[in-house]
Amino acid sequence: MANVNLRKLNIKLGGKNIIRDLDLQVEPGEFLVLLGPSGCGKSTLLHSIAGLVDADAGSIEIGGRDMTDADPSERGIGMVFQSYALYPTMSVKDNMSFGLKIAGTPKAEIARRVTHAASMLQLDALLDRKPSQLSGGQRQRVAIGRALVREAQVFLFDEPLSNLDAKLRAELRRELKLLHQNLGSTMIYVTHDQVEAMTLASRIVVMQAGQVQQIGTPLEVYERPANRFVAGFLGAPAMAFVDGELDGEGRFSAGELALMPGAGCCAAGLGKRAAVLGVRPEHVAIRADGAMQGTVSLVEPMGNHQVVWVRCGAHTLASLVHDDAAWTPGQAVRFGVDAQRVSLFDPQSGNRL
C-alpha cells in the first residue's frame, strides 16, 4: 500500500477547466471515496492519478515518488472501470492473467496470483468460462480480479457498480468492503451514489465543479456538512432548508417554525442575522407533545418505515416514522425538531455558520 498526494492539480479538457488547484492527501491503506454529481470532475481526477489524463499543472505523487509525467504502467496502480472491459474471446483465467503475461511475469507466479484473487472473489468455479457466460456481477468480479492480480500499491475504482441492479450493487458493495479489510490496500473509489460512499469510505471527498467542498469521515460529512451543497447532496430524503433569521439570543424563527439551535450547531456569537436552517428527516419527530403544529401533505411507505411530509406554514419538512401508524394527507399533527442536530448556513455563501 502507498499514499497518494495531489498538489495544486489543474486539468483542462477541450479548453475547459475541469480540476482547479486541487490538493488532496490519501493515506496508506485508506479507502477514499470521491463523491459528487455527474460532471463534477471526480472521474477525470481518478484518470489523472492513473495517468490516463494529463495534468496541466501541479503534481501527483504515489508512494512518495513524483508520477505526474509517468506512464500508467509505471505508476503501480490497478484500475477497475465502470464498463467491465473484458476480452470476450478469453476465459476468466486469461482475462485476469493477460496483463501479467504481457509484463513477462513467470507462469508460476501468474498461476499463484490468479488462484489467490479467484478465491477471494469466489471465481474459482468460473475460471474457464467466457464473459458471455457470466452475469453482470460475475463480470465485475473478474474486472476487479484483473486489477488485484497486479498486486498494486493503489487500486482505483471508477463507478464499478453503476451498471448493476440494486441487489447486485448491495452484494458487491459488501464484498468490496471485506476485500479492503483483508488486503489493507490503498483504494480510491469514484461514485455519485451516496449509499456507496457512506458504507465504503474511511473518508469522503465531496466534489462540485472540479473543487473539493468537504473532506471527512462519513459521519462528519453527514452530521456537520461544510456548506449547503454538501448538506443537500447527502441524505435521502434530502435535508430540508428553511430561510429565516436568528435573533440576538441565537433563536431561529421562520414564521410558524421556531427553535433554539444547540450550542454545537453553529459558531458562537453570531448575533441577529439572516440564516438558513437545515433539518434532516430523522431529526423531525411527530408526537402529541410537539412544540410545533403542521399538516400532513404526503405519506411514502418505505417498508420498515414511512416518510411523512409535514407542512408548517410556508415550509415542508420530512419525518422518518418507524411505527405503523396511519397518516392521511390533510391530517393535523404536532411535531418537534431535535435542535441539537440541526445545521445553520449563510444565505449568501451557503457556508456553515
C-alpha positions as CSV (number, residue, x, y, z in Angstrom):
1,M,0.0,0.0,0.0
2,A,1.1,3.6,-0.7
3,N,0.0,7.1,-0.1
4,V,-1.2,9.4,-2.9
5,N,-0.5,13.2,-2.7
6,L,-2.0,15.7,-5.2
7,R,-0.7,19.2,-5.0
8,K,-2.2,22.2,-6.8
9,L,-3.6,19.9,-9.6
10,N,-5.1,21.6,-12.6
11,I,-6.7,19.7,-15.5
12,K,-8.2,21.2,-18.7
13,L,-10.2,19.2,-21.3
14,G,-11.2,20.9,-24.5
15,G,-10.0,24.3,-23.2
16,K,-12.3,24.0,-20.1
17,N,-11.1,23.9,-16.6
18,I,-12.2,20.6,-15.0
19,I,-10.0,20.4,-11.9
20,R,-8.7,23.7,-10.3
21,D,-5.9,24.0,-7.8
22,L,-6.9,20.7,-6.1
23,D,-4.9,19.5,-3.1
24,L,-5.6,16.0,-1.7
25,Q,-3.7,13.6,0.5
26,V,-4.7,9.9,0.6
27,E,-3.2,7.9,3.4
28,P,-1.7,4.4,3.0
29,G,-4.4,1.8,3.4
30,E,-7.2,4.3,3.2
31,F,-10.5,3.7,1.4
32,L,-11.1,7.2,0.0
33,V,-14.3,7.9,-1.9
34,L,-14.7,10.7,-4.4
35,L,-18.4,11.7,-4.3
36,G,-20.3,14.2,-6.4
37,P,-22.8,14.7,-9.2
38,S,-22.1,13.8,-12.8
39,G,-19.7,16.3,-14.4
40,C,-18.0,17.4,-11.2
41,G,-14.6,16.1,-12.2
42,K,-14.3,13.1,-10.0
43,S,-13.6,10.6,-12.8
44,T,-11.2,13.0,-14.5
45,L,-9.4,13.2,-11.2
46,L,-9.2,9.5,-10.9
47,H,-8.0,9.1,-14.5
48,S,-5.3,11.7,-13.9
49,I,-4.0,9.6,-10.9
50,A,-4.0,6.6,-13.2
51,G,-2.0,8.5,-15.9
52,L,-4.9,8.4,-18.5
53,V,-5.4,12.1,-18.4
54,D,-2.5,14.6,-18.3
55,A,-2.3,17.3,-15.7
56,D,-1.8,20.9,-16.9
57,A,-0.2,22.0,-13.7
58,G,0.5,20.6,-10.2
59,S,1.9,17.3,-9.2
60,I,0.9,13.7,-8.5
61,E,2.9,11.6,-6.0
62,I,2.3,7.9,-5.5
63,G,4.3,6.1,-2.7
64,G,6.5,9.2,-2.3
65,R,7.5,9.3,-6.0
66,D,6.6,12.0,-8.4
67,M,4.4,10.3,-11.1
68,T,3.0,13.4,-12.7
69,D,4.5,12.5,-16.1
70,A,4.9,8.8,-15.7
71,D,3.2,6.3,-17.9
72,P,0.3,4.4,-16.5
73,S,2.3,1.2,-16.4
74,E,4.9,2.8,-14.2
75,R,2.5,4.1,-11.5
76,G,1.9,0.8,-9.6
77,I,-1.9,1.1,-9.8
78,G,-4.7,-1.3,-10.6
79,M,-7.8,0.1,-12.1
80,V,-11.4,-1.1,-12.4
81,F,-13.6,0.7,-14.9
82,Q,-17.4,1.3,-15.0
83,S,-17.6,-0.9,-18.1
84,Y,-16.1,-4.4,-17.4
85,A,-13.8,-4.1,-20.4
86,L,-13.2,-7.8,-20.6
87,Y,-11.8,-9.6,-23.7
88,P,-14.9,-11.5,-25.0
89,T,-12.9,-14.4,-26.6
90,M,-10.8,-15.0,-23.5
91,S,-11.7,-17.1,-20.5
92,V,-11.9,-15.6,-17.0
93,K,-8.5,-17.0,-16.2
94,D,-7.0,-15.5,-19.3
95,N,-8.6,-12.1,-18.7
96,M,-7.2,-12.0,-15.3
97,S,-3.7,-13.1,-16.3
98,F,-3.4,-11.2,-19.6
99,G,-1.7,-8.1,-18.2
100,L,0.8,-10.2,-16.2
101,K,1.7,-12.2,-19.3
102,I,2.4,-9.0,-21.3
103,A,4.6,-7.8,-18.4
104,G,6.6,-11.1,-18.6
105,T,5.6,-12.4,-15.2
106,P,6.7,-16.0,-14.7
107,K,4.0,-18.6,-15.2
108,A,4.1,-20.0,-11.7
109,E,3.7,-16.5,-10.3
110,I,0.8,-15.8,-12.6
111,A,-0.9,-19.0,-11.5
112,R,-0.4,-18.1,-7.8
113,R,-1.9,-14.6,-8.2
114,V,-4.9,-15.7,-10.3
115,T,-5.7,-18.6,-7.9
116,H,-5.5,-16.2,-4.9
117,A,-7.6,-13.5,-6.5
118,A,-10.2,-16.0,-7.8
119,S,-10.5,-17.5,-4.3
120,M,-11.1,-14.0,-2.7
121,L,-13.7,-13.1,-5.3
122,Q,-15.5,-16.5,-5.4
123,L,-14.5,-17.1,-9.0
124,D,-12.8,-20.5,-8.6
125,A,-15.5,-22.4,-10.4
126,L,-15.7,-19.8,-13.3
127,L,-12.1,-19.6,-14.5
128,D,-12.8,-21.5,-17.7
129,R,-15.9,-19.6,-18.7
130,K,-16.1,-16.7,-21.2
131,P,-17.5,-13.3,-20.3
132,S,-20.7,-14.1,-22.2
133,Q,-21.4,-16.9,-19.9
134,L,-21.3,-14.7,-16.8
135,S,-23.8,-12.5,-15.0
136,G,-23.1,-8.8,-14.6
137,G,-21.9,-9.2,-11.1
138,Q,-19.6,-12.0,-12.0
139,R,-18.1,-9.9,-14.9
140,Q,-17.4,-7.1,-12.5
141,R,-15.7,-9.6,-10.1
142,V,-13.5,-10.6,-13.0
143,A,-12.6,-7.0,-13.7
144,I,-11.8,-6.5,-10.0
145,G,-9.7,-9.7,-10.1
146,R,-7.8,-8.5,-13.1
147,A,-6.8,-5.4,-11.0
148,L,-6.0,-7.5,-7.9
149,V,-3.5,-9.8,-9.6
150,R,-1.3,-6.8,-10.3
151,E,-0.7,-6.6,-6.5
152,A,-0.6,-2.9,-7.0
153,Q,0.2,-0.1,-4.5
154,V,-3.0,1.7,-5.1
155,F,-6.4,0.5,-6.5
156,L,-8.6,2.9,-8.4
157,F,-12.4,2.2,-8.9
158,D,-14.4,4.3,-11.4
159,E,-18.1,3.8,-10.6
160,P,-17.7,0.0,-10.8
161,L,-21.2,-0.9,-9.6
162,S,-23.3,1.6,-11.5
163,N,-24.2,-0.9,-14.3
164,L,-25.6,-3.4,-11.8
165,D,-29.1,-3.8,-10.4
166,A,-29.8,-2.7,-6.8
167,K,-29.4,-6.2,-5.3
168,L,-26.1,-6.9,-7.0
169,R,-24.8,-3.5,-6.1
170,A,-25.5,-4.2,-2.4
171,E,-23.8,-7.6,-2.6
172,L,-20.7,-6.3,-4.3
173,R,-20.5,-3.3,-2.0
174,R,-20.2,-5.6,0.9
175,E,-17.6,-7.7,-0.9
176,L,-15.5,-4.6,-1.7
177,K,-15.5,-3.5,1.9
178,L,-14.4,-7.0,3.0
179,L,-11.8,-7.0,0.3
180,H,-10.3,-3.8,1.6
181,Q,-10.4,-5.1,5.2
182,N,-8.5,-8.3,4.0
183,L,-6.0,-6.6,1.8
184,G,-5.4,-3.3,3.7
185,S,-4.6,-1.7,0.3
186,T,-5.0,2.0,-0.6
187,M,-8.2,2.4,-2.5
188,I,-9.7,5.4,-4.3
189,Y,-13.3,5.0,-5.4
190,V,-15.4,7.2,-7.6
191,T,-19.2,7.3,-7.2
192,H,-22.3,9.6,-7.4
193,D,-24.1,7.1,-5.1
194,Q,-24.2,8.4,-1.5
195,V,-25.0,5.0,-0.1
196,E,-21.8,3.5,-1.6
197,A,-19.8,6.5,-0.3
198,M,-21.3,6.3,3.3
199,T,-20.9,2.5,3.6
200,L,-17.4,2.0,1.9
201,A,-15.4,5.1,2.8
202,S,-13.0,5.7,5.6
203,R,-13.1,9.3,4.3
204,I,-15.3,11.0,1.7
205,V,-14.2,13.8,-0.6
206,V,-17.3,15.7,-1.8
207,M,-16.7,17.5,-5.1
208,Q,-18.5,20.1,-7.1
209,A,-17.4,21.8,-10.3
210,G,-13.9,20.5,-10.0
211,Q,-13.3,21.6,-6.5
212,V,-13.3,19.9,-3.1
213,Q,-16.3,21.0,-0.9
214,Q,-15.5,18.9,2.1
215,I,-13.3,16.0,3.3
216,G,-14.2,14.0,6.3
217,T,-15.4,10.7,7.7
218,P,-18.9,9.6,6.6
219,L,-20.3,10.7,9.9
220,E,-18.5,14.1,9.9
221,V,-19.7,14.9,6.4
222,Y,-23.2,13.8,7.1
223,E,-23.7,15.4,10.6
224,R,-21.7,18.6,10.1
225,P,-21.8,19.5,6.3
226,A,-19.4,22.3,5.5
227,N,-21.9,24.1,3.2
228,R,-25.4,23.9,1.8
229,F,-24.3,21.9,-1.3
230,V,-22.8,19.1,0.8
231,A,-25.9,19.1,3.1
232,G,-28.3,18.8,0.2
233,F,-26.3,16.2,-1.7
234,L,-26.1,13.7,1.2
235,G,-29.2,12.2,2.7
236,A,-32.4,10.6,1.3
237,P,-34.9,12.3,1.7
238,A,-32.7,15.3,1.4
239,M,-32.1,17.8,4.2
240,A,-34.9,20.5,4.3
241,F,-33.8,24.1,4.1
242,V,-35.8,26.9,5.8
243,D,-35.0,30.6,5.2
244,G,-35.3,32.6,8.4
245,E,-33.3,34.6,10.9
246,L,-31.5,34.4,14.2
247,D,-32.4,36.9,16.9
248,G,-29.8,38.4,19.3
249,E,-30.1,35.4,21.6
250,G,-29.5,32.7,18.9
251,R,-33.1,31.7,18.4
252,F,-34.1,30.8,14.9
253,S,-37.5,31.7,13.5
254,A,-39.3,31.4,10.2
255,G,-42.9,32.1,10.5
256,E,-44.6,29.3,12.4
257,L,-41.4,27.3,12.7
258,A,-39.1,28.4,15.6
259,L,-36.5,26.8,17.7
260,M,-33.3,27.4,19.7
261,P,-30.4,25.5,17.9
262,G,-28.0,23.6,20.2
263,A,-24.6,25.2,21.1
264,G,-22.7,22.8,18.8
265,C,-24.8,23.5,15.7
266,C,-23.1,26.7,14.7
267,A,-20.4,29.2,15.8
268,A,-20.9,31.2,18.9
269,G,-21.8,34.9,18.9
270,L,-23.5,35.2,15.5
271,G,-25.9,37.9,16.6
272,K,-29.0,38.9,14.8
273,R,-28.8,37.9,11.2
274,A,-30.4,36.1,8.3
275,A,-29.8,32.3,8.3
276,V,-30.9,29.1,6.6
277,L,-31.9,26.2,8.9
278,G,-31.1,22.7,7.7
279,V,-33.1,19.8,9.1
280,R,-32.7,16.1,8.3
281,P,-35.8,13.9,8.3
282,E,-34.6,11.7,11.1
283,H,-34.5,14.8,13.4
284,V,-38.2,15.6,12.9
285,A,-40.5,13.6,15.3
286,I,-44.2,13.6,15.0
287,R,-45.5,13.4,18.6
288,A,-48.5,14.7,20.6
289,D,-46.4,17.0,22.7
290,G,-44.5,18.5,19.8
291,A,-43.8,22.3,20.1
292,M,-44.9,23.0,16.5
293,Q,-48.0,22.2,14.5
294,G,-48.4,21.2,10.9
295,T,-50.5,19.3,8.4
296,V,-49.6,16.1,6.7
297,S,-49.1,16.7,2.9
298,L,-47.8,13.3,1.7
299,V,-47.1,9.8,3.1
300,E,-44.5,7.5,1.5
301,P,-44.5,3.9,2.8
302,M,-40.9,2.5,2.7
303,G,-41.4,-1.0,4.2
304,N,-39.6,-0.7,7.5
305,H,-40.5,3.0,7.9
306,Q,-42.7,5.7,6.5
307,V,-41.7,9.2,5.2
308,V,-44.3,11.6,6.4
309,W,-44.2,15.1,4.8
310,V,-45.5,17.8,7.1
311,R,-46.4,21.3,6.0
312,C,-45.8,24.0,8.6
313,G,-46.8,27.4,7.3
314,A,-44.8,28.0,4.1
315,H,-42.3,25.2,4.9
316,T,-42.4,21.4,4.3
317,L,-40.3,19.0,6.4
318,A,-40.0,15.3,6.1
319,S,-40.2,13.0,9.1
320,L,-39.0,9.4,9.3
321,V,-41.6,7.4,11.2
322,H,-40.7,3.9,12.3
323,D,-44.1,2.7,13.5
324,D,-47.2,1.5,11.5
325,A,-49.4,4.4,12.4
326,A,-51.7,5.5,9.6
327,W,-51.3,9.1,8.4
328,T,-53.6,10.8,5.9
329,P,-53.0,13.9,3.8
330,G,-54.6,16.9,5.5
331,Q,-54.3,15.5,9.0
332,A,-53.2,18.0,11.6
333,V,-50.2,16.9,13.7
334,R,-47.8,18.2,16.2
335,F,-44.1,17.7,15.8
336,G,-40.7,18.6,17.3
337,V,-37.3,19.1,15.8
338,D,-34.1,17.9,17.5
339,A,-32.5,21.3,18.0
340,Q,-29.1,19.7,18.9
341,R,-28.8,18.2,15.4
342,V,-29.8,21.0,13.0
343,S,-27.4,22.9,10.8
344,L,-27.3,26.7,10.0
345,F,-26.0,28.2,6.8
346,D,-25.2,31.6,5.5
347,P,-27.9,32.6,2.9
348,Q,-25.3,34.2,0.5
349,S,-22.2,32.0,0.6
350,G,-24.0,28.8,1.6
351,N,-21.3,28.0,4.1
352,R,-22.0,26.6,7.5
353,L,-22.3,29.2,10.2
